[in-house]
Amino acid sequence: MMPVYEGTNGRFYTERDVCRQLDTNVWRLCMWDETTGKELVETESAELMMLTPVNENELPEWVELKPAGRGRTIVDRRIEQD
């Protein structure tokens, strides 16, 4: 099962989403804690964001995981309903 992360910006990301942001240089990895799995990234706007792993069963009801390519991505159902 691939990890899901909660960002300090209030959004959720799958490992696929995080890798895509890092691979395209939208984010830059600043620190990674092997023990906790937390990652500190610098965003495109030069802000720091902490990504904390969360269990899928602890995700809010508005977060939906959908297949995307070889992984999954997050869909915010609050936005889809508007």
Residue pairs with C-beta under 8 A, 6 or more apart in sequence:
1 56
2 14
2 15
2 16
2 71
2 72
3 14
3 15
3 37
3 53
4 12
4 13
4 14
4 15
4 53
4 54
4 55
4 56
4 59
4 65
4 74
5 12
5 13
5 14
5 15
5 18
5 39
5 51
5 52
5 53
5 54
6 12
6 51
6 52
6 54
7 13
7 49
7 50
7 51
7 52
8 49
8 50
8 51
9 49
11 74
11 76
12 54
12 59
12 63
12 74
12 76
13 21
13 51
13 74
14 65
14 71
14 72
14 73
14 74
15 71
16 68
16 69
16 70
16 71
16 72
16 73
17 73
17 74
18 27
18 39
18 41
18 51
21 27
21 41
22 28
22 29
22 41
26 43
26 44
27 41
27 42
27 43
27 44
27 49
28 41
28 42
29 39
29 40
29 41
30 40
30 41
30 42
30 48
31 39
31 40
32 38
32 39
32 40
33 39
36 52
36 53
37 52
37 53
38 50
38 51
38 52
38 53
39 50
39 51
40 48
40 49
40 50
40 51
41 48
41 49
41 51
42 48
42 49
43 49
56 65
59 65
61 77
62 76
62 77
62 78
63 74
63 75
63 76
63 77
64 74
64 75
64 76
64 77
65 72
65 73
65 74
65 75
66 72
66 73
66 74
66 75
